[in-house]
């Protein structure tokens, strides 16, 4: 069995962003030369997420509105965590959206349904953060 590891780095320009990273993950699979196996894509920061869904702008706006209802950014005083940093809402949003995805690799490609894409969700951005891509297989 072969193994491959790479970190993808992101430096967002806004506090919250959803970035389609499917192409970057497929590039990692290509680099690994693994044809059959699994890929783990994992946010390595507690205020960021990796998840799978459709790459559709209206849906992204719906996520923003929904997450803001569930864990509003302001007022900062509503959260006990806020003190050194005002990012308690980002921690909660990450919990809702998830930490990682594991995807099948078949014939050297992500084995996805027609609309599935991998996203990096940033909830406390404007600084460099990373995602781990770990691939195992043959």
TORKOL-716883 format. One line per field, with one value per atom (N, C-alpha, C): residue in three letters; chain; residue number from 1; x, z, y; atom name. Coordinates in steps of 0.001 Angstrom, whole numbers, padded with zeros to 6 digits, always signed. Layout:
// residues N
type: ALA,...
mol: A,...
seq: NUM,...
x: X,...
z: Z,...
y: Y,...
atom: CA,...
***
This chain:
// residues 138
type: UNK,UNK,UNK,UNK,UNK,UNK,UNK,UNK,UNK,UNK,UNK,UNK,UNK,UNK,UNK,UNK,UNK,UNK,UNK,UNK,UNK,UNK,UNK,UNK,UNK,UNK,UNK,UNK,UNK,UNK,UNK,UNK,UNK,UNK,UNK,UNK,UNK,UNK,UNK,UNK,UNK,UNK,UNK,UNK,UNK,UNK,UNK,UNK,UNK,UNK,UNK,UNK,UNK,UNK,UNK,UNK,UNK,UNK,UNK,UNK,UNK,UNK,UNK,UNK,UNK,UNK,UNK,UNK,UNK,UNK,UNK,UNK,UNK,UNK,UNK,UNK,UNK,UNK,UNK,UNK,UNK,UNK,UNK,UNK,UNK,UNK,UNK,UNK,UNK,UNK,UNK,UNK,UNK,UNK,UNK,UNK,UNK,UNK,UNK,UNK,UNK,UNK,UNK,UNK,UNK,UNK,UNK,UNK,UNK,UNK,UNK,UNK,UNK,UNK,UNK,UNK,UNK,UNK,UNK,UNK,UNK,UNK,UNK,UNK,UNK,UNK,UNK,UNK,UNK,UNK,UNK,UNK,UNK,UNK,UNK,UNK,UNK,UNK,UNK,UNK,UNK,UNK,UNK,UNK,UNK,UNK,UNK,UNK,UNK,UNK,UNK,UNK,UNK,UNK,UNK,UNK,UNK,UNK,UNK,UNK,UNK,UNK,UNK,UNK,UNK,UNK,UNK,UNK,UNK,UNK,UNK,UNK,UNK,UNK,UNK,UNK,UNK,UNK,UNK,UNK,UNK,UNK,UNK,UNK,UNK,UNK,UNK,UNK,UNK,UNK,UNK,UNK,UNK,UNK,UNK,UNK,UNK,UNK,UNK,UNK,UNK,UNK,UNK,UNK,UNK,UNK,UNK,UNK,UNK,UNK,UNK,UNK,UNK,UNK,UNK,UNK,UNK,UNK,UNK,UNK,UNK,UNK,UNK,UNK,UNK,UNK,UNK,UNK,UNK,UNK,UNK,UNK,UNK,UNK,UNK,UNK,UNK,UNK,UNK,UNK,UNK,UNK,UNK,UNK,UNK,UNK,UNK,UNK,UNK,UNK,UNK,UNK,UNK,UNK,UNK,UNK,UNK,UNK,UNK,UNK,UNK,UNK,UNK,UNK,UNK,UNK,UNK,UNK,UNK,UNK,UNK,UNK,UNK,UNK,UNK,UNK,UNK,UNK,UNK,UNK,UNK,UNK,UNK,UNK,UNK,UNK,UNK,UNK,UNK,UNK,UNK,UNK,UNK,UNK,UNK,UNK,UNK,UNK,UNK,UNK,UNK,UNK,UNK,UNK,UNK,UNK,UNK,UNK,UNK,UNK,UNK,UNK,UNK,UNK,UNK,UNK,UNK,UNK,UNK,UNK,UNK,UNK,UNK,UNK,UNK,UNK,UNK,UNK,UNK,UNK,UNK,UNK,UNK,UNK,UNK,UNK,UNK,UNK,UNK,UNK,UNK,UNK,UNK,UNK,UNK,UNK,UNK,UNK,UNK,UNK,UNK,UNK,UNK,UNK,UNK,UNK,UNK,UNK,UNK,UNK,UNK,UNK,UNK,UNK,UNK,UNK,UNK,UNK,UNK,UNK,UNK,UNK,UNK,UNK,UNK,UNK,UNK,UNK,UNK,UNK,UNK,UNK,UNK,UNK,UNK,UNK,UNK,UNK,UNK,UNK,UNK,UNK,UNK,UNK,UNK,UNK,UNK,UNK,UNK,UNK,UNK,UNK,UNK,UNK,UNK,UNK,UNK,UNK,UNK,UNK,UNK,UNK,UNK,UNK
mol: A,A,A,A,A,A,A,A,A,A,A,A,A,A,A,A,A,A,A,A,A,A,A,A,A,A,A,A,A,A,A,A,A,A,A,A,A,A,A,A,A,A,A,A,A,A,A,A,A,A,A,A,A,A,A,A,A,A,A,A,A,A,A,A,A,A,A,A,A,A,A,A,A,A,A,A,A,A,A,A,A,A,A,A,A,A,A,A,A,A,A,A,A,A,A,A,A,A,A,A,A,A,A,A,A,A,A,A,A,A,A,A,A,A,A,A,A,A,A,A,A,A,A,A,A,A,A,A,A,A,A,A,A,A,A,A,A,A,A,A,A,A,A,A,A,A,A,A,A,A,A,A,A,A,A,A,A,A,A,A,A,A,A,A,A,A,A,A,A,A,A,A,A,A,A,A,A,A,A,A,A,A,A,A,A,A,A,A,A,A,A,A,A,A,A,A,A,A,A,A,A,A,A,A,A,A,A,A,A,A,A,A,A,A,A,A,A,A,A,A,A,A,A,A,A,A,A,A,A,A,A,A,A,A,A,A,A,A,A,A,A,A,A,A,A,A,A,A,A,A,A,A,A,A,A,A,A,A,A,A,A,A,A,A,A,A,A,A,A,A,A,A,A,A,A,A,A,A,A,A,A,A,A,A,A,A,A,A,A,A,A,A,A,A,A,A,A,A,A,A,A,A,A,A,A,A,A,A,A,A,A,A,A,A,A,A,A,A,A,A,A,A,A,A,A,A,A,A,A,A,A,A,A,A,A,A,A,A,A,A,A,A,A,A,A,A,A,A,A,A,A,A,A,A,A,A,A,A,A,A,A,A,A,A,A,A,A,A,A,A,A,A,A,A,A,A,A,A,A,A,A,A,A,A,A,A,A,A,A,A,A,A,A,A,A,A,A,A,A,A,A,A,A,A,A,A,A,A,A,A,A,A,A,A
seq: 1,1,1,2,2,2,3,3,3,4,4,4,5,5,5,6,6,6,7,7,7,8,8,8,9,9,9,10,10,10,11,11,11,12,12,12,13,13,13,14,14,14,15,15,15,16,16,16,17,17,17,18,18,18,19,19,19,20,20,20,21,21,21,22,22,22,23,23,23,24,24,24,25,25,25,26,26,26,27,27,27,28,28,28,29,29,29,30,30,30,31,31,31,32,32,32,33,33,33,34,34,34,35,35,35,36,36,36,37,37,37,38,38,38,39,39,39,40,40,40,41,41,41,42,42,42,43,43,43,44,44,44,45,45,45,46,46,46,47,47,47,48,48,48,49,49,49,50,50,50,51,51,51,52,52,52,53,53,53,54,54,54,55,55,55,56,56,56,57,57,57,58,58,58,59,59,59,60,60,60,61,61,61,62,62,62,63,63,63,64,64,64,65,65,65,66,66,66,67,67,67,68,68,68,69,69,69,70,70,70,71,71,71,72,72,72,73,73,73,74,74,74,75,75,75,76,76,76,77,77,77,78,78,78,79,79,79,80,80,80,81,81,81,82,82,82,83,83,83,84,84,84,85,85,85,86,86,86,87,87,87,88,88,88,89,89,89,90,90,90,91,91,91,92,92,92,93,93,93,94,94,94,95,95,95,96,96,96,97,97,97,98,98,98,99,99,99,100,100,100,101,101,101,102,102,102,103,103,103,104,104,104,105,105,105,106,106,106,107,107,107,108,108,108,109,109,109,110,110,110,111,111,111,112,112,112,113,113,113,114,114,114,115,115,115,116,116,116,117,117,117,118,118,118,119,119,119,120,120,120,121,121,121,122,122,122,123,123,123,124,124,124,125,125,125,126,126,126,127,127,127,128,128,128,129,129,129,130,130,130,131,131,131,132,132,132,133,133,133,134,134,134,135,135,135,136,136,136,137,137,137,138,138,138
x: +000842,+000000,+000892,+000509,+001241,+000520,+001295,+000761,+001297,+000496,+000857,+000309,+001068,+000624,+001024,+000085,+000378,-000505,+000017,-000757,-001108,-002375,-002837,-003025,-002463,-002534,-003505,-004265,-005226,-005050,-005152,-005122,-006293,-007424,-008645,-008622,-009374,-009447,-010628,-011543,-012716,-012736,-013518,-013640,-014253,-015268,-015919,-015890,-015436,-015413,-015604,-016219,-016315,-015515,-014536,-013639,-013729,-014028,-014066,-012622,-012257,-010887,-010823,-011876,-011933,-010753,-010454,-009359,-008015,-007782,-006531,-006403,-007523,-007494,-007222,-007863,-007607,-006148,-005570,-004141,-003268,-003644,-002905,-003003,-004182,-004360,-003466,-003440,-002583,-001115,-000666,+000725,+001056,+000083,+000319,+000482,-000089,-000111,-000901,-001711,-002572,-003840,-004163,-005316,-006555,-006366,-007476,-007180,-008067,-007820,-008781,-008294,-009086,-008272,-008969,-008346,-009086,-008310,-008811,-008452,-009426,-009195,-009672,-008736,-008966,-008556,-009481,-009136,-008269,-007146,-006210,-006306,-007454,-007706,-009112,-009281,-010526,-011652,-011341,-012369,-012549,-012181,-012338,-012939,-013469,-014190,-013851,-014064,-014046,-015332,-016042,-017315,-017570,-018557,-018933,-020343,-020493,-021820,-021732,-022803,-022923,-022233,-021585,-020956,-021950,-022883,-023944,-024046,-023953,-023892,-025048,-026263,-027415,-027303,-026817,-026624,-025579,-024522,-023490,-024072,-024936,-025601,-026531,-027190,-028059,-027251,-026063,-025190,-024865,-024470,-024104,-025270,-026454,-027622,-027967,-027947,-028289,-027293,-026011,-024986,-025043,-025341,-025432,-026628,-027706,-028851,-028488,-027771,-027425,-026338,-025350,-024226,-023832,-024606,-024313,-022967,-022277,-020968,-021090,-022100,-022256,-023618,-023769,-022754,-021725,-020488,-019410,-019632,-020310,-020521,-021443,-022122,-023026,-022287,-020971,-020196,-019194,-019129,-018161,-016736,-016591,-015265,-014560,-015334,-014729,-014042,-012812,-011975,-010729,-009802,-008581,-008916,-009764,-010224,-011751,-012319,-013772,-014204,-013999,-014276,-015075,-015808,-016595,-017558,-018162,-019100,-018417,-017160,-016413,-016207,-015958,-015824,-017128,-018240,-019543,-019893,-019603,-019869,-019066,-017830,-016994,-017603,-018105,-018711,-019911,-020706,-021885,-021481,-020473,-020089,-019137,-018489,-017642,-016169,-015369,-013913,-013260,-013786,-013105,-014058,-013534,-014238,-013265,-013814,-013062,-013767,-013004,-013583,-012886,-013647,-013104,-012346,-011281,-010531,-010698,-011179,-011378,-010751,-009882,-009194,-008523,-007948,-007194,-008015,-009328,-010215,-011079,-011501,-012482,-013750,-014259,-015439,-016674,-017149,-018200,-019477,-020572,-021812,-021667,-022655,-022506,-022287,-022804,-022692,-021792,-021238,-020427,-019103,-018774,-017510,-017020,-015709,-015102,-014865,-015275,-015116,-014304,-013509,-012875,-013756,-014246,-015066,-014253,-014066,-013312,-014301,-014201,-015134,-014462,-013130,-012372,-011099,-011275,-010188,-009311,-008722,-007762,-006406,-006083,-004755,-004524,-003284,-002929,-003407,-004074,-004512,-004320,-004373,-004039,-005046,-005005,-005812,-004851,-005041,-004242,-004932,-004165,-004646,-003792,-004430,-003734,-004393,-003568,-004084,-003417,-004227,-003680,-004321,-003542,-004069,-002971,-003381,-002460,-002504
z: +000000,+000000,+000000,-000811,-000887,-000056,+000307,+001084,+000513,+000601,+000085,+001048,+001284,+002168,+001563,+001611,+001151,+001913,+002156,+002764,+001697,+001659,+000797,+001680,+001266,+002062,+001435,+002299,+001870,+002710,+002056,+002757,+002216,+002886,+002379,+002585,+001757,+001840,+002684,+002993,+003809,+005052,+006021,+007246,+006949,+006073,+005722,+004214,+003785,+002366,+002205,+001098,+000683,-000611,-000615,-001760,-002281,-003561,-004206,-004378,-003693,-003757,-004456,-005157,-005832,-006778,-007568,-008547,-007839,-006738,-005993,-005421,-004925,-004382,-005504,-006654,-007789,-008234,-008191,-008515,-007560,-006286,-005306,-005659,-006044,-006448,-007646,-008616,-009788,-009386,-008485,-008010,-007281,-006533,-005722,-006571,-007780,-008688,-008124,-007092,-006515,-007357,-007809,-008696,-007960,-006880,-006101,-004629,-003936,-002524,-001947,-000938,-000231,-000059,-000082,+000211,+001377,+002367,+003493,+003220,+003339,+003199,+004494,+005244,+006627,+006894,+007400,+007832,+009079,+009077,+010194,+011126,+011103,+011972,+012526,+013766,+014487,+014059,+013219,+012725,+011213,+010663,+009232,+009054,+007871,+007607,+006226,+006047,+004723,+004613,+003499,+003318,+001828,+001516,+000131,-000122,-001234,-001668,-003092,-003552,-004897,-004980,-006104,-006317,-007020,-006249,-006783,-005908,-006531,-005799,-004853,-005271,-004389,-003138,-003295,-002141,-001197,-001747,-000900,-000095,-000720,+000002,+001081,+000771,+001762,+002961,+002707,+003817,+004703,+004078,+004843,+005723,+005164,+005928,+007042,+006716,+007683,+008842,+008513,+009559,+010435,+009837,+010603,+011555,+011168,+012079,+013247,+012946,+013982,+014926,+014384,+015185,+014685,+015045,+014549,+015058,+014164,+014536,+015663,+015558,+016523,+017188,+018388,+019173,+019759,+019764,+020282,+021747,+022469,+023906,+024220,+023225,+023481,+023771,+023515,+023656,+024805,+025618,+026712,+026193,+025056,+024479,+024080,+023590,+023072,+024193,+023949,+024900,+024154,+024020,+023248,+021772,+021235,+019851,+019839,+018873,+018726,+017647,+017900,+016850,+017343,+018429,+018938,+017884,+017124,+016081,+015049,+014730,+013744,+014248,+015534,+016117,+015968,+016243,+016150,+014702,+013778,+012360,+011865,+012299,+011917,+012422,+013649,+014205,+013362,+012919,+012100,+010742,+010111,+008734,+008656,+009738,+009756,+009549,+009943,+009945,+008687,+008154,+007043,+006203,+005058,+004218,+003847,+003625,+003087,+001807,+000715,-000602,-001234,-002000,-002736,-003968,-004286,-005526,-006357,-007574,-008503,-009842,-010332,-011600,-011615,-010466,-010363,-010278,-010074,-010024,-008769,-008309,-007238,-007713,-006928,-007296,-006732,-007476,-007028,-007816,-007206,-007929,-008825,-009678,-010711,-010202,-009047,-008581,-007363,-006874,-005661,-005908,-005002,-005025,-003586,-003426,-002107,-001864,-000685,-000326,+000944,+000940,+002145,+002631,+003848,+004441,+005473,+005248,+006181,+006941,+008270,+009102,+009975,+009920,+010670,+009886,+008698,+007738,+007871,+006735,+006581,+007169,+007163,+007565,+006950,+006881,+006246,+007090,+006408,+007057,+006080,+006596,+005757,+005863,+004831,+004735,+004464,+005176,+004970,+003941,+002963,+002025,+002269,+002673,+002943,+002085,+001275,+000357,+000656,+000708,+000859,-000208,-000678,-001664,-002536,-003669,-004626,-005962
y: -001177,+000000,+001247,+002235,+003494,+004554,+005570,+006681,+007994,+009036,+010358,+011400,+012469,+013556,+014894,+015843,+017199,+018171,+019362,+020437,+021462,+021857,+022940,+024169,+025285,+026512,+027505,+028199,+029201,+030458,+031608,+032889,+033706,+033619,+034237,+035749,+036446,+037905,+038377,+037444,+037777,+036876,+037265,+036460,+035104,+035073,+033812,+033624,+032452,+032105,+030608,+030235,+028838,+028705,+027797,+027650,+026225,+026089,+024781,+024303,+023221,+022704,+021345,+020984,+019685,+019502,+020513,+020429,+020208,+020925,+020767,+019352,+018804,+017443,+016436,+016620,+015728,+015835,+017033,+017184,+016375,+016351,+015542,+014056,+013614,+012213,+011913,+012824,+012633,+012540,+013432,+013418,+012124,+011600,+010397,+009143,+009174,+008026,+006839,+007098,+006063,+005977,+004780,+004573,+004082,+003318,+002764,+002994,+003699,+003946,+004955,+005666,+006664,+007937,+009066,+010350,+011000,+011415,+012194,+013648,+014529,+015964,+016598,+017187,+017558,+019006,+019820,+021181,+021087,+021783,+021699,+022906,+023561,+024705,+024583,+024938,+024704,+025654,+026646,+027563,+027440,+026286,+026021,+024636,+024384,+023153,+022613,+021318,+020691,+019889,+020066,+019378,+019159,+018344,+018063,+018574,+019308,+019724,+020252,+020862,+021401,+022770,+023066,+024374,+025291,+025818,+026665,+027905,+029079,+030346,+030583,+030257,+030438,+029590,+028362,+027486,+028067,+028639,+029253,+030416,+031213,+032300,+031742,+030622,+029973,+029490,+028922,+028512,+029704,+030808,+032004,+032450,+032540,+032988,+031995,+030700,+029661,+029624,+029653,+029610,+030854,+031994,+033234,+033200,+032521,+032367,+031445,+030371,+029398,+029897,+030599,+031085,+032479,+033501,+034841,+035364,+036062,+036624,+037640,+038517,+039607,+039522,+040032,+040739,+039768,+040199,+039355,+038985,+039852,+039635,+038457,+037897,+036782,+035473,+035445,+034212,+034325,+033301,+033260,+033079,+032428,+032177,+033478,+034433,+035661,+036433,+036735,+037461,+037872,+036934,+037194,+037387,+036522,+036626,+036633,+037325,+037368,+036391,+035082,+034093,+032890,+033045,+031915,+031406,+032318,+031901,+031005,+031284,+030483,+029058,+028893,+027554,+026772,+027435,+026778,+026440,+027354,+027102,+025912,+025796,+024652,+023349,+023359,+022159,+021728,+022686,+022392,+021826,+022411,+022054,+020868,+020529,+019343,+019632,+018666,+018792,+018264,+017132,+016476,+015662,+015220,+014264,+013155,+011970,+010839,+010436,+010356,+010073,+008878,+008116,+006983,+007481,+006760,+006982,+005720,+005872,+004761,+005141,+004289,+004541,+005911,+006301,+007542,+008809,+008688,+009864,+009821,+011002,+011064,+010370,+009448,+008664,+009368,+010378,+011279,+011127,+011580,+011777,+013000,+013250,+014282,+015705,+016057,+017445,+017603,+016517,+016600,+017303,+018222,+018949,+019078,+019200,+019362,+020849,+021309,+022718,+022888,+023952,+024460,+025602,+025497,+026547,+027300,+028577,+029437,+030306,+030301,+031047,+032103,+032184,+033194,+033505,+034038,+034156,+035376,+035720,+036801,+036444,+035154,+034688,+033319,+032933,+031663,+030483,+029541,+028307,+027151,+025926,+024790,+023653,+022825,+021615,+020465,+019371,+018170,+017278,+016806,+015790,+014555,+013458,+012202,+011122,+010445,+009442,+008111,+007039,+005703,+004802,+003855,+002933,+002357,+001835,+001212,+001917
atom: N,CA,C,N,CA,C,N,CA,C,N,CA,C,N,CA,C,N,CA,C,N,CA,C,N,CA,C,N,CA,C,N,CA,C,N,CA,C,N,CA,C,N,CA,C,N,CA,C,N,CA,C,N,CA,C,N,CA,C,N,CA,C,N,CA,C,N,CA,C,N,CA,C,N,CA,C,N,CA,C,N,CA,C,N,CA,C,N,CA,C,N,CA,C,N,CA,C,N,CA,C,N,CA,C,N,CA,C,N,CA,C,N,CA,C,N,CA,C,N,CA,C,N,CA,C,N,CA,C,N,CA,C,N,CA,C,N,CA,C,N,CA,C,N,CA,C,N,CA,C,N,CA,C,N,CA,C,N,CA,C,N,CA,C,N,CA,C,N,CA,C,N,CA,C,N,CA,C,N,CA,C,N,CA,C,N,CA,C,N,CA,C,N,CA,C,N,CA,C,N,CA,C,N,CA,C,N,CA,C,N,CA,C,N,CA,C,N,CA,C,N,CA,C,N,CA,C,N,CA,C,N,CA,C,N,CA,C,N,CA,C,N,CA,C,N,CA,C,N,CA,C,N,CA,C,N,CA,C,N,CA,C,N,CA,C,N,CA,C,N,CA,C,N,CA,C,N,CA,C,N,CA,C,N,CA,C,N,CA,C,N,CA,C,N,CA,C,N,CA,C,N,CA,C,N,CA,C,N,CA,C,N,CA,C,N,CA,C,N,CA,C,N,CA,C,N,CA,C,N,CA,C,N,CA,C,N,CA,C,N,CA,C,N,CA,C,N,CA,C,N,CA,C,N,CA,C,N,CA,C,N,CA,C,N,CA,C,N,CA,C,N,CA,C,N,CA,C,N,CA,C,N,CA,C,N,CA,C,N,CA,C,N,CA,C,N,CA,C,N,CA,C,N,CA,C,N,CA,C,N,CA,C,N,CA,C,N,CA,C,N,CA,C,N,CA,C,N,CA,C,N,CA,C,N,CA,C,N,CA,C,N,CA,C,N,CA,C,N,CA,C,N,CA,C,N,CA,C,N,CA,C,N,CA,C,N,CA,C,N,CA,C,N,CA,C,N,CA,C,N,CA,C
***
